[in-house]
């Protein structure tokens, strides 16, 4: 975790240096008449410090010349810090995380703002933005099912069956072959509701003012008062993640 945080800090420093260097760029100035863009559409993907990732959609509209309001929607896969993948006991072992109760997908929907710290006055120049959003976090908890070796009552037959993981029942790891199909038990998925906050710095570049690319780094916080059952015998009430991501979009 410390290495990941250090790497993200270095990326933030690089973003700041790139943005500062853009002021000295010798690119051709944009001299043709500029349209006043009032809308902004942005699509992207990211990876986070839990070694998982997600996808993101932002829709922005004009507030001032250097500020836009945004609607921010994101779907991310979240992993508990205590999860450790190991291999099952079969001859063709599959990976699984012993003690993991649920796979958690986080749907974040919120409102925020984008502040344009530096502009892009040149073709192919680089700008620096600050983003934040606050809103509702919906955690989708899909139960973990494992392939378990079972012995018939008369001790004459052995068979493998998909079973929902229960820490009080599945105590013998030598009987666990690995994860079952992801779709096993998907109908038992449950939702938990909480809140989230997210902040980031983003470097933006593009050959023309009506299209752009961004490299973004930041931190998110999800809070669930009732807790999430991610691993056995523990309720997770908050999730803090560092992330980096790439996105592209259009100004209209």
C-alpha positions as CSV (number, residue, x, y, z in Angstrom):
1,X,0.0,0.0,0.0
2,X,2.8,2.4,0.9
3,X,4.4,1.9,-2.5
4,X,1.1,2.6,-4.3
5,X,0.6,5.8,-2.3
6,X,4.1,6.9,-3.0
7,X,3.6,6.2,-6.7
8,X,0.4,8.3,-6.8
9,X,2.2,11.2,-5.0
10,X,4.9,11.1,-7.7
11,X,2.2,11.1,-10.4
12,X,0.6,14.2,-8.8
13,X,4.0,16.0,-8.8
14,X,4.4,15.1,-12.5
15,X,0.9,16.5,-13.3
16,X,1.8,19.8,-11.6
17,X,5.2,20.0,-13.4
18,X,3.5,19.4,-16.8
19,X,0.9,22.0,-16.1
20,X,3.5,24.6,-15.1
21,X,5.6,23.8,-18.1
22,X,2.7,24.4,-20.5
23,X,2.9,28.1,-19.7
24,X,6.3,28.2,-21.5
25,X,5.3,26.0,-24.4
26,X,6.2,27.3,-27.9
27,X,3.1,26.0,-29.6
28,X,1.2,27.9,-32.1
29,X,-1.3,30.3,-30.4
30,X,-5.0,29.7,-31.0
31,X,-5.9,32.9,-32.9
32,X,-9.1,31.9,-34.7
33,X,-12.4,32.9,-33.0
34,X,-13.3,30.6,-30.1
35,X,-16.8,29.4,-29.4
36,X,-18.2,29.7,-25.9
37,X,-18.5,26.1,-24.8
38,X,-21.3,25.6,-22.2
39,X,-21.3,21.8,-22.0
40,X,-18.7,19.1,-21.3
41,X,-18.9,15.3,-21.8
42,X,-16.2,13.1,-20.4
43,X,-15.7,9.3,-20.4
44,X,-12.9,7.5,-18.6
45,X,-11.5,4.5,-16.7
46,X,-9.2,4.2,-13.7
47,X,-7.3,1.9,-11.4
48,X,-7.2,2.3,-7.6
49,X,-5.0,1.4,-4.7
50,X,-7.0,-1.8,-4.1
51,X,-5.6,-3.1,-7.4
52,X,-9.0,-2.8,-8.9
53,X,-10.6,-0.3,-11.3
54,X,-13.7,1.2,-12.7
55,X,-15.3,3.4,-15.4
56,X,-16.6,7.0,-15.1
57,X,-18.9,9.4,-16.9
58,X,-19.1,13.1,-16.2
59,X,-21.5,15.7,-17.6
60,X,-20.6,19.3,-17.0
61,X,-22.3,22.6,-17.8
62,X,-21.2,26.3,-17.6
63,X,-21.0,28.1,-14.3
64,X,-18.2,30.7,-15.0
65,X,-15.4,31.0,-17.4
66,X,-13.1,28.9,-15.2
67,X,-15.6,26.8,-13.4
68,X,-18.1,24.1,-14.4
69,X,-20.8,22.2,-12.5
70,X,-20.6,18.4,-13.0
71,X,-22.8,15.3,-12.6
72,X,-20.4,12.5,-11.8
73,X,-21.3,8.8,-12.2
74,X,-18.9,6.0,-11.5
75,X,-18.9,2.2,-11.2
76,X,-15.9,0.7,-9.4
77,X,-14.8,-2.7,-8.1
78,X,-13.7,-2.5,-4.5
79,X,-11.4,-4.9,-2.7
80,X,-10.9,-5.2,1.1
81,X,-7.3,-4.7,2.2
82,X,-7.3,-8.0,4.0
83,X,-8.1,-10.0,0.9
84,X,-5.3,-12.4,-0.2
85,X,-5.7,-14.7,-3.1
86,X,-4.6,-18.3,-2.7
87,X,-5.0,-21.5,-4.7
88,X,-7.5,-24.2,-4.1
89,X,-6.7,-27.8,-3.3
90,X,-7.6,-29.5,-6.6
91,X,-5.2,-30.8,-9.2
92,X,-6.2,-27.9,-11.4
93,X,-6.4,-25.2,-8.6
94,X,-8.4,-22.0,-9.0
95,X,-7.7,-18.8,-7.1
96,X,-10.0,-17.6,-4.3
97,X,-9.8,-15.3,-1.3
98,X,-10.3,-17.3,1.9
99,X,-12.6,-15.3,4.3
100,X,-14.1,-13.2,1.6
101,X,-17.9,-13.0,2.0
102,X,-19.0,-10.7,-0.9
103,X,-17.6,-9.1,-4.0
104,X,-18.4,-5.4,-3.8
105,X,-19.2,-3.1,-6.7
106,X,-19.5,0.6,-5.9
107,X,-21.9,2.8,-7.8
108,X,-21.2,6.5,-7.1
109,X,-23.6,9.2,-8.3
110,X,-23.0,12.8,-7.3
111,X,-22.7,16.5,-8.0
112,X,-19.5,18.5,-8.1
113,X,-17.4,21.1,-9.8
114,X,-14.4,21.4,-12.1
115,X,-12.0,24.3,-11.6
116,X,-9.8,25.2,-14.5
117,X,-6.6,26.3,-12.7
118,X,-4.6,26.9,-15.9
119,X,-6.1,27.3,-19.4
120,X,-4.9,25.9,-22.8
121,X,-4.1,29.1,-24.9
122,X,-2.0,27.1,-27.4
123,X,-2.6,24.2,-29.7
124,X,-1.4,21.0,-28.0
125,X,-0.9,22.9,-24.7
126,X,-1.5,21.4,-21.3
127,X,-3.9,22.7,-18.6
128,X,-4.4,21.8,-15.0
129,X,-7.9,21.2,-13.4
130,X,-9.2,20.5,-9.9
131,X,-12.2,18.3,-9.6
132,X,-14.5,17.3,-6.7
133,X,-17.8,15.6,-6.2
134,X,-20.1,14.5,-3.4
135,X,-23.1,12.2,-3.5
136,X,-24.7,8.8,-2.9
137,X,-22.6,5.6,-2.8
138,X,-24.5,2.4,-3.6
139,X,-22.6,-0.8,-2.7
140,X,-23.7,-3.9,-4.6
141,X,-22.7,-7.0,-2.5
142,X,-22.6,-10.2,-4.6
143,X,-22.1,-13.3,-2.4
144,X,-19.0,-15.3,-2.9
145,X,-19.6,-19.0,-3.9
146,X,-16.8,-21.6,-3.7
147,X,-16.4,-25.0,-5.3
148,X,-16.4,-27.4,-2.3
149,X,-15.5,-31.1,-2.2
150,X,-18.3,-33.1,-0.6
151,X,-18.4,-36.8,0.5
152,X,-21.6,-38.7,0.3
153,X,-23.1,-40.0,3.5
154,X,-22.1,-43.6,2.7
155,X,-18.5,-42.5,2.1
156,X,-18.6,-44.1,-1.4
157,X,-18.8,-41.0,-3.6
158,X,-17.1,-37.6,-3.8
159,X,-18.4,-34.7,-5.7
160,X,-17.8,-30.9,-6.1
161,X,-20.7,-28.5,-5.4
162,X,-20.9,-24.7,-5.5
163,X,-21.7,-23.4,-2.0
164,X,-22.1,-19.9,-0.6
165,X,-19.1,-19.3,1.6
166,X,-19.8,-19.5,5.3
167,X,-16.9,-19.0,7.7
168,X,-18.6,-21.3,10.3
169,X,-19.0,-24.2,7.9
170,X,-16.1,-24.0,5.4
171,X,-13.3,-24.2,7.9
172,X,-11.2,-26.9,6.0
173,X,-9.2,-25.3,3.2
174,X,-8.2,-28.7,1.8
175,X,-11.8,-29.1,0.7
176,X,-12.0,-25.8,-1.2
177,X,-11.2,-26.1,-4.9
178,X,-11.6,-22.4,-5.6
179,X,-14.1,-19.8,-6.8
180,X,-17.3,-20.9,-8.5
181,X,-18.6,-19.1,-11.5
182,X,-19.0,-15.4,-10.9
183,X,-22.7,-15.7,-11.9
184,X,-23.3,-18.3,-9.2
185,X,-25.7,-16.6,-6.7
186,X,-25.9,-13.4,-8.6
187,X,-29.6,-13.3,-7.8
188,X,-28.7,-12.9,-4.1
189,X,-26.9,-9.6,-4.7
190,X,-27.9,-6.9,-2.1
191,X,-27.5,-3.2,-2.0
192,X,-26.3,-0.9,0.8
193,X,-26.5,2.9,0.7
194,X,-24.1,5.5,2.0
195,X,-22.2,8.6,0.9
196,X,-19.0,9.4,-0.9
197,X,-16.6,12.3,-1.6
198,X,-13.9,12.5,-4.2
199,X,-11.2,15.0,-5.2
200,X,-8.5,15.0,-7.9
201,X,-6.1,16.9,-9.9
202,X,-6.1,16.4,-13.7
203,X,-3.8,17.4,-16.5
204,X,-5.8,18.2,-19.7
205,X,-4.5,18.4,-23.3
206,X,-5.8,18.4,-26.8
207,X,-5.0,19.6,-30.3
208,X,-8.3,21.6,-30.5
209,X,-10.4,23.3,-27.8
210,X,-13.5,21.2,-28.5
211,X,-11.9,17.9,-27.6
212,X,-9.5,16.9,-24.8
213,X,-7.8,14.1,-23.0
214,X,-7.0,14.0,-19.3
215,X,-4.7,12.1,-16.9
216,X,-6.2,12.3,-13.4
217,X,-5.0,11.3,-9.9
218,X,-6.9,11.7,-6.6
219,X,-8.6,10.1,-3.6
220,X,-12.1,8.9,-2.8
221,X,-13.9,8.2,0.5
222,X,-17.0,6.0,0.8
223,X,-18.9,5.9,4.1
224,X,-21.6,3.3,5.1
225,X,-23.1,3.8,8.6
226,X,-24.5,0.3,8.7
227,X,-21.3,-1.3,7.4
228,X,-20.4,-3.6,4.5
229,X,-19.8,-7.4,4.9
230,X,-16.8,-7.7,2.8
231,X,-14.8,-10.3,4.8
232,X,-15.7,-12.6,7.6
233,X,-16.4,-11.2,11.1
234,X,-15.8,-7.6,10.1
235,X,-18.0,-4.7,9.1
236,X,-16.4,-2.1,6.8
237,X,-17.8,1.3,7.4
238,X,-15.5,3.4,5.3
239,X,-13.4,2.8,2.2
240,X,-10.5,5.1,1.3
241,X,-8.9,4.7,-2.2
242,X,-6.3,6.5,-4.2
243,X,-6.8,6.3,-7.9
244,X,-5.3,7.3,-11.3
245,X,-7.3,7.4,-14.5
246,X,-7.4,8.4,-18.1
247,X,-10.4,10.0,-19.8
248,X,-11.4,11.8,-23.1
249,X,-14.2,14.1,-23.9
250,X,-15.8,16.9,-25.8
251,X,-16.7,20.6,-25.1
252,X,-19.9,21.8,-26.7
